[in-house]
Amino acid sequence: MNRVPIAYTINDIYTKPLMAQLVSLYEHAKESTIYDLYIISRDLSTENKQEIGNLVYELCAKAKVQFVDITSDQARIIPNIGSWGREVNYRGLLPELLPDIDKIIYLDADTLVLEDISHLAELDLDDHPYAASADVSEYNQHLVEIARIERNFVIKDIVLTHGYINTGVLVINLAYWRQHHWQSEFIRLLNIFVKYRVDVFPDQDALNYLAIRDGINRIYYLPSTYNSLFTHNVSSITENHVHFDMTAPSYDWYSHVRMIYRNRYLSKNLDARIMMDRVVIIHFCSWKPWVATRGSDHFVSLFTPYAQRVGLLIPPKSSPAPQTALEKVKDSLRLQNLFRKYKKEKLIIFIIFSLGVTSGYLLSIF
């Protein structure tokens, strides 16, 4: 049997979404895989702990579930930043919370697992603090601001090009974190964000910055299939293969470009078991099916069977409120800034694919 540790950080609100995710996790596991869970929380209700424990026992009787409660002292050192709950930053305490574990998979609760992921726990991270996928959007400018505050000029050559990662799916090298005091550095950065009112994605910017702060990029990059983020439009659990047919009328060239762009950072020593041809983990982000204000209904049909298993209701998608004049101006400015952010290489990729699609269309006519 292969026992694989996985950590989550949640609150009571995320209990049901987590339970739906756990159904997908265990139902796609190999017979030899046993996922042992570490649920990190502050004041998670006894009832919700019982519900999670009962579900895991039903899904895999041999699996262990450990609820790790954040103490008052631990909660106090994690600042509350913007609209982000403290829970997102509890992952920074994992070296202390799980002293006997040297490597662990971390998953956000708003994910869905479509394959066995036990191989992630066997990645040779060596001098890598973590493994993760590049994000769909770049927020390197956040890191520039952090470096300016820190007066860290060592990272000037890579800060804008290093491949900004999304922290919703991580394989964390806890041994490395302990050796290099990452927990205390993580907390220090969070407090800097508060002190200087830096506009950040707290845990994500901190982990990106720490991985490059000495001028060397130490991230082990996973393909986009391990953190989909709208790149792969999976319609069913049996159709999770990555396939782009450039000659098909339904060809999604934008998603194809996005996948190529995200995967250009892939580690050269990528483990042979890493799956490039199948979507392994879907990360819903702003497309959470159980939230009425979700950006799209695309994943609702895929997620609903898992939600029904745990009694999670899927509300109808609500219509956005009409924009005010001020909001329209802000959106216009955001669009202008987006175009300014695009580098020459991005534009080249878009042009190449646009020409490819046009050529394919013309060939189909003649």
C-alpha positions in Angstrom: 0.0 0.0 0.0 1.2 3.5 -0.8 0.2 6.0 1.9 0.2 9.6 0.6 -0.2 12.7 2.8 -2.4 15.5 1.6 -3.1 18.8 3.5 -6.0 21.2 3.2 -6.7 24.5 5.0 -10.5 25.2 5.4 -13.2 26.8 7.6 -16.8 25.7 8.2 -18.0 27.3 5.0 -15.7 25.1 2.9 -16.7 21.8 4.5 -19.1 20.7 1.9 -17.0 21.7 -1.1 -14.1 19.9 0.5 -16.2 16.8 0.9 -17.2 16.9 -2.8 -13.6 17.1 -3.7 -12.7 14.2 -1.4 -15.2 12.0 -3.3 -13.4 12.7 -6.5 -10.0 12.2 -4.8 -10.7 8.8 -3.5 -12.8 7.5 -6.4 -9.9 8.2 -8.8 -7.3 6.6 -6.6 -5.6 3.4 -7.5 -6.3 0.4 -5.3 -2.8 0.6 -3.9 -3.1 4.3 -3.0 -4.3 5.4 0.5 -4.6 9.2 1.0 -4.0 10.3 4.6 -5.5 13.7 5.2 -4.4 16.6 7.4 -7.2 19.2 7.7 -5.9 22.5 9.0 -8.4 24.8 10.5 -9.3 27.3 13.2 -12.5 26.4 15.2 -13.9 23.9 12.7 -17.1 22.7 14.2 -17.3 19.2 15.8 -20.2 18.4 13.5 -18.2 19.2 10.4 -15.2 17.2 11.6 -17.5 14.3 12.1 -19.0 14.6 8.6 -15.6 14.7 7.0 -14.4 11.7 9.1 -17.4 9.6 8.3 -17.2 10.4 4.5 -13.5 9.4 4.4 -14.2 6.2 6.2 -16.9 5.4 3.7 -14.6 6.2 0.8 -11.5 4.5 2.1 -11.7 2.7 5.5 -7.9 2.5 5.7 -7.3 6.2 5.3 -6.4 8.4 8.2 -7.9 11.8 8.9 -6.1 14.2 11.3 -7.7 17.5 12.2 -5.0 20.0 13.1 -6.4 22.9 15.1 -4.7 26.3 14.8 -4.0 27.7 18.3 -4.7 31.2 19.4 -1.0 32.1 19.3 -0.6 30.6 15.8 -3.7 32.5 14.5 -2.4 35.7 16.0 0.8 35.7 13.9 -1.1 35.3 10.7 -2.4 38.7 9.7 -5.8 39.2 8.0 -5.0 40.6 4.5 -7.7 42.2 2.4 -10.6 40.0 1.5 -8.5 36.8 1.9 -9.3 34.8 4.9 -6.5 33.8 7.3 -7.1 30.1 6.2 -5.3 30.7 2.9 -2.1 31.5 4.8 -2.2 28.6 7.3 -0.3 26.5 4.7 2.7 28.6 5.7 2.6 26.9 9.1 2.8 23.3 7.8 6.5 22.8 8.8 5.5 23.4 12.4 2.1 21.8 12.3 3.4 18.5 10.7 6.9 18.1 12.2 7.2 14.4 11.2 6.4 14.9 7.5 9.1 16.0 5.0 7.0 16.2 1.9 3.2 16.7 1.4 0.7 17.5 -1.3 -1.4 20.6 -0.6 -4.7 21.1 -2.4 -7.2 24.0 -2.2 -10.7 22.8 -1.4 -12.0 24.3 -4.7 -10.4 21.6 -6.8 -11.5 18.4 -8.4 -9.2 15.4 -8.8 -9.7 13.3 -12.0 -6.7 10.9 -11.7 -4.5 9.2 -9.1 -2.0 11.7 -7.8 0.1 9.5 -5.6 3.1 10.0 -7.9 3.3 13.7 -6.9 4.4 12.6 -3.4 7.4 10.8 -5.0 8.8 13.7 -6.9 12.4 14.3 -6.3 12.3 17.9 -5.3 15.9 18.0 -3.9 16.7 21.7 -3.9 13.2 22.7 -4.9 11.0 24.2 -2.1 7.8 23.1 -3.9 6.3 21.9 -7.2 3.5 23.9 -8.8 1.9 25.0 -12.1 2.4 28.4 -13.7 -0.6 30.6 -13.3 -2.9 31.7 -16.2 -2.1 35.4 -15.4 1.2 36.9 -14.4 1.4 39.0 -11.2 5.2 39.5 -11.3 4.6 43.2 -10.7 3.6 42.3 -7.2 7.0 40.7 -6.7 8.7 43.8 -8.0 6.9 45.9 -5.4 8.0 43.4 -2.6 11.6 43.5 -3.9 11.5 47.3 -3.9 10.4 47.3 -0.2 13.1 44.7 0.6 15.7 46.6 -1.4 16.4 43.2 -3.0 18.2 43.9 -6.3 19.5 40.4 -6.8 16.3 39.3 -8.4 16.2 42.0 -11.0 17.1 39.7 -13.9 14.4 37.1 -13.3 11.6 38.9 -11.3 9.5 39.6 -14.5 10.2 36.3 -16.3 10.4 33.6 -13.7 7.0 32.0 -14.3 4.6 33.1 -11.6 2.9 30.1 -10.1 -0.6 29.4 -8.7 -0.6 28.0 -5.2 -3.9 26.1 -5.4 -2.0 22.8 -6.0 1.4 22.4 -4.4 3.8 19.6 -3.6 5.7 21.1 -0.6 9.2 20.1 0.4 8.7 20.7 4.1 12.3 19.5 4.9 13.6 22.3 2.6 11.3 24.8 4.3 12.6 23.9 7.7 16.2 24.0 6.6 15.8 27.5 5.1 13.4 28.9 7.7 10.7 29.5 5.2 7.9 29.5 7.8 9.3 32.5 9.6 10.1 34.2 6.3 6.6 33.5 5.0 5.0 35.2 8.1 7.5 38.1 7.9 6.4 38.8 4.3 2.7 38.7 5.2 3.3 41.3 7.8 5.2 43.4 5.3 2.2 43.3 3.0 0.1 44.7 5.8 2.6 47.3 6.9 3.2 48.7 3.5 -0.4 48.1 2.2 0.9 46.1 -0.7 -1.8 44.9 -3.1 -1.2 41.2 -3.2 -2.4 37.6 -3.3 -0.8 37.0 0.1 0.2 33.3 0.2 0.8 33.2 -3.5 3.0 36.3 -3.8 5.0 35.2 -0.7 5.7 31.8 -2.0 6.6 33.1 -5.5 9.0 35.7 -4.0 10.7 33.3 -1.6 11.5 30.9 -4.5 13.4 33.5 -6.4 14.6 35.9 -3.7 18.3 34.9 -4.1 18.3 35.4 -7.9 17.8 31.7 -8.6 14.5 30.2 -9.6 14.0 27.2 -7.4 10.5 26.2 -8.5 9.8 22.7 -9.9 7.2 23.4 -12.6 4.3 21.1 -13.2 2.2 21.2 -16.4 -1.1 23.0 -16.6 -2.9 19.6 -16.4 -2.2 19.6 -12.6 -3.9 23.0 -12.0 -6.3 23.6 -14.9 -7.4 27.2 -14.2 -9.7 27.5 -17.2 -7.0 26.2 -19.6 -8.6 22.8 -20.2 -12.4 22.7 -20.7 -13.2 19.2 -19.3 -16.8 18.2 -20.0 -16.9 14.9 -18.2 -14.7 12.7 -16.0 -14.3 10.2 -18.8 -13.2 12.9 -21.3 -10.3 14.5 -19.6 -7.7 14.0 -22.3 -5.9 17.0 -23.6 -6.6 17.3 -27.3 -6.5 20.3 -29.6 -7.5 19.7 -33.2 -6.6 22.8 -35.1 -8.7 21.8 -38.1 -11.9 21.3 -36.1 -14.6 24.0 -36.2 -14.7 23.8 -32.4 -10.9 24.3 -32.0 -10.2 26.5 -28.9 -7.1 28.3 -30.0 -7.1 30.6 -27.0 -7.0 27.7 -24.5 -4.3 26.0 -26.7 -2.1 29.2 -26.6 -2.7 29.5 -22.8 -1.6 25.9 -22.3 1.6 26.4 -24.4 2.4 29.6 -22.6 1.9 28.1 -19.1 3.9 25.0 -19.9 7.0 26.8 -21.3 8.4 26.8 -17.8 8.3 23.1 -17.3 11.2 21.6 -15.4 13.8 19.9 -17.6 14.0 17.0 -15.1 10.3 16.4 -15.2 9.3 13.0 -13.7 8.3 10.5 -16.3 5.0 9.8 -14.5 3.8 13.4 -14.9 0.7 13.4 -17.1 0.7 15.9 -19.9 -2.1 14.2 -21.9 -4.8 14.2 -19.3 -6.3 16.8 -17.0 -5.4 15.6 -13.5 -6.7 18.4 -11.3 -9.3 21.1 -12.0 -9.0 24.3 -10.0 -12.3 26.2 -10.1 -11.2 29.6 -8.7 -13.9 32.1 -9.8 -15.9 29.4 -11.6 -16.8 27.6 -8.3 -20.0 25.7 -9.3 -21.6 26.1 -5.8 -21.4 29.9 -5.9 -24.2 31.8 -7.5 -21.9 34.6 -8.7 -19.6 32.2 -10.5 -18.1 33.4 -13.7 -19.3 30.5 -15.8 -21.6 27.4 -15.7 -19.0 25.4 -17.6 -18.1 23.0 -14.7 -21.5 22.7 -13.2 -22.5 19.4 -14.9 -19.1 17.9 -14.1 -19.2 18.9 -10.4 -22.9 18.2 -9.7 -22.6 14.4 -9.2 -20.0 15.0 -6.5 -22.0 17.8 -4.9 -25.1 15.6 -4.7 -23.1 12.8 -2.9 -22.4 15.2 0.0 -25.6 17.3 0.0 -24.0 20.5 -1.5 -26.6 22.6 -3.3 -25.8 24.1 -6.7 -27.7 27.4 -7.0 -28.7 28.9 -10.4 -26.1 31.3 -11.7 -27.0 34.9 -10.9 -26.9 37.7 -13.4 -24.3 40.4 -12.7 -25.5 43.7 -11.5 -25.5 46.5 -14.1 -22.2 48.4 -14.1 -22.0 51.9 -12.8 -20.3 54.6 -14.9 -17.3 54.4 -12.6 -17.0 50.6 -12.9 -17.1 50.9 -16.7 -14.2 53.4 -16.6 -12.2 51.0 -14.3 -12.8 48.1 -16.6 -11.6 50.1 -19.6 -8.4 51.0 -17.7 -7.9 47.4 -16.7 -8.1 46.4 -20.4 -5.5 49.0 -21.4 -3.2 47.8 -18.6 -3.7 44.2 -19.8 -2.4 45.1 -23.3 0.5 46.9 -21.8 1.4 43.8 -19.7 1.6 41.5 -22.7 5.2 40.9 -23.8 6.4 40.6 -27.3 6.6 36.9 -27.1 3.0 36.6 -26.1 1.9 38.6 -29.1 4.0 36.5 -31.4 2.3 33.3 -30.1 -1.1 34.8 -30.6 -0.2 36.0 -34.1 1.1 32.5 -35.1 -1.9 30.8 -33.8 -4.2 33.3 -35.5 -2.5 32.7 -38.8 -2.7 29.0 -38.2 -6.4 29.1 -37.7 -6.9 31.4 -40.7 -4.8 29.1 -42.9 -6.8 26.1 -41.7 -10.1 27.8 -42.5 -8.9 28.8 -46.0 -7.7 25.3 -46.7 -11.1 23.9 -45.7 -12.8 26.3 -48.2 -10.6 25.3 -51.1 
